[in-house]
C-alpha cells in the first residue's frame, strides 16, 4: 500500500510537494497535522482469496466481484511511479 502525504512545511518550503511513504505518516512541523493524504493499493486480500477459492475466470467470481468492487481496496494498477502520479492528481484536482 502506498500512502501519499502533503505536509504544510513541505508546501511552504517547496511549493507543492509530495512524499511517498510505506509504513509511517508525515506531519507538519508547524502544526503537527497532516494536510492531506490519498491511499492507493495494488492489492486486495479479499480479491486474492476469492480468485483462489472461486477461480478468476469463473462466473461465481464475476458475480462476487460486482458486489465487492465498491469496497475493494485495490484501487490502482500499474507501476509505483504511476501510483504516485495518480495520487497527486487526485489530491490537486
Secondary structure as the mmCIF struct_conf table of DSSP 4:
data_model
#
loop_
_struct_conf.conf_type_id
_struct_conf.id
_struct_conf.beg_label_comp_id
_struct_conf.beg_label_asym_id
_struct_conf.beg_label_seq_id
_struct_conf.end_label_comp_id
_struct_conf.end_label_asym_id
_struct_conf.end_label_seq_id
STRN STRN1 UNK A 2 UNK A 7
HELX_RH_AL_P HELX_RH_AL_P1 UNK A 8 UNK A 14
BEND BEND1 UNK A 15 UNK A 16
STRN STRN2 UNK A 19 UNK A 21
BEND BEND2 UNK A 22 UNK A 23
TURN_TY1_P TURN_TY1_P1 UNK A 29 UNK A 31
BEND BEND3 UNK A 32 UNK A 32
STRN STRN3 UNK A 34 UNK A 40
BEND BEND4 UNK A 42 UNK A 42
HELX_RH_AL_P HELX_RH_AL_P2 UNK A 45 UNK A 54
TURN_TY1_P TURN_TY1_P2 UNK A 56 UNK A 57
BEND BEND5 UNK A 58 UNK A 58
HELX_RH_AL_P HELX_RH_AL_P3 UNK A 59 UNK A 68
HELX_RH_3T_P HELX_RH_3T_P1 UNK A 69 UNK A 71
BEND BEND6 UNK A 73 UNK A 73
BEND BEND7 UNK A 78 UNK A 78
HELX_RH_AL_P HELX_RH_AL_P4 UNK A 80 UNK A 92
#
